[in-house]
């Protein structure tokens, strides 16, 4: 269990519920994969995690309950960068879990894996995710134009990225040491 002293933790076990969450329409419509996942696909994916050095996936645990899945994907160990992946059970939204999880992934990626850059590709219609990335200091750069197709329309994306050197200097890190963590996340989570 990965624990940075807040109420959200990261665990290496991926629960079966992850399949249900991933196929939830609210989550599916914000992911690049364009097909639903069946049980065999899910178990094969979990098995592939054991030997895949370019993936570090975790379950998100909140109040001792699995509530989502996140990870560092497409890890390039030579260039020291990774893509962020994150989805939370739609029933658990509105609890600042996204910003807390993103914070944990950044801390883990920069401090434990010594990565230099973390990045994510976000659908432009996923306003909540764009705001969360920005609130943690990620910089937006143009992504792909009409690159994905969902619900009868083409979707543009934005790339969000942050460097380890920038992560160390953002006010969030300074404030967390001075204020109770929950106050910081409540303040940051207000969109």
N, C-alpha and C positions, 0 to 999 in steps of 0.2 A: 504494500500500500504506500502510495506517495502522498506525503502529508506536509504541507507548508503552514500549518497552524490556522487554517480557516475551516469552515464547516463543509467544504467540498473537498473530496479526496479523489485520487486516481488509483485504480486497481488494475492489475494485469489480467484478471479474469473477465471474459466477455460473456455476459448472460444471454440466454436464449431470447429474452425479450428484445434484444438488439435487432433481431430479424423483424419483429413487429413494428418497432419504432422506425426502422429504415424504410419499411414499406408504407408507413403512414403518409397519406397524401400531403399533409402539411410539410413533412420533411422531404419526401420524394421530389416535390416540386422545386426544391432549392438545391438539389444534388445534380451533379453532372451525369451520373449513371441514368440511363433512360429506360431501363427495364426493371421490373420488380424482381426481388430476390426470393428464391425458394429455399426450402430447408437444406437441401443438398449443397446449394451454392454457399449458404451461410456456414455450414460445417466445414466445407472445403476451404473457405476463406480463413476461418479460425485456425484450422490445421496449418495453413500456409504461413501463419504469423510466426510459428516456431523457428523457422529457418530463414526468414526474410529479413535481411539486415537493413533494408531500406524502409522498413515499417516498424514503428513502435506504437502500438494501439493499446488503449486503456478503456475501462469502463469508468463512468463518472458516478461517484457515490455521494449521496446527500442524505444526511441523517440516517446513515446505515442502510440506505436503499439505493439500488441501481437505478439511475435516472437517464443515462445516455452513454454515448460512446464518443471518444475523441482520440486523436493521435497525431503523431508526426509521420508524414508519408513522403514518398519520393525523396528520401534522405540521400543527399550527396555528401558522403563523408570526406571526400577530397576537397570540395569547395565549401564544405561546412554549412549547408543550408538545407531546409526542409519545408515542406508544405504542411499547413495545419488543416486537420479534418475534425469536424465537431458536429454532433447532433444530439439534441435533448428530447426526451419524450414530450410530446406536445401538451400532455396533461401537467407537466412540471414547469411550464413556462411562467414568466412573471416573478421569478424568485431570485433574479440576478445570477442564475447558474451559468449562463453563457459567459458573462464577463469574468466570473470567478474561474471557470474552467480555462478560458483563454489565458488568464493570468498564470494559472498553474502550468499550462503547456509552455508558456514563454519562460518561466522560471526553470522548468525542467530542461527545456531545450538549450537554453543559454548556459545555465550553471552546471547541470549534470552531464550534458552531452557536448558542451563546448562548441555549440553551433555559432556561426557568425550572423546568419540571417534566417528569419522565419517569414513565411509568406502564405497567403491564402487567395484563392480565386472565389469571388462572391458574385452571385447573380445581382444585377443592378436593382431588381425588384425586391430584394431581401434587405429592406431598409434597416431592420433591427440589427442584423449582422454587421452591416457597414458601420453603423453607429458604435457598436461594441468595439470593433477593431480600431476605429478612430479614437475612441475614448482611452484606449490603452497606448496610444502613440503611434499606431501604424500609419504609414503614408500610402495614400491612394495613387495608383497609376492606371492609365487606360488598359483595359483587358482586351477581350475579344468582342468584335461587333457582330451581332446576330449569329452567335456561335452555337447556341443551344436552342432547342425547340420544345416548348411546353405549352400545353393547353391551347393549341392553335396559334401561338405567336412565337416569334424569334426573340431571344433574350441576349442582351449585352452583359458583359461581366467587367468587374473591376478587380485589379490585383492589389492586395493590401500587403505591405511588407514592413518589417522593422529590423534594424541591425542591432547586434548585441551592444555596441557602444551607445546607441540611442536608448536602448532599454535601461541601461544603467543610469542614465541621466534624467529620465522622466520623473515628474513629481510624484507619481503613484508610489514608486519604490521608496522615496524619501518619506512620504506621508504614512506609509504602512508601518514604518518603524516608530512613528510618533503617535498615531491614532489607532484606536481599535479597528481591526480589519473590517468588521461588519459595517461600520460607519462609512469607510472609504467606498465599499462596494455599493452600498445604498446610494451614496452620492453619485458615483460614476454610472450606476445603472439607470439613472433617470434620463430618459430620452425626450 
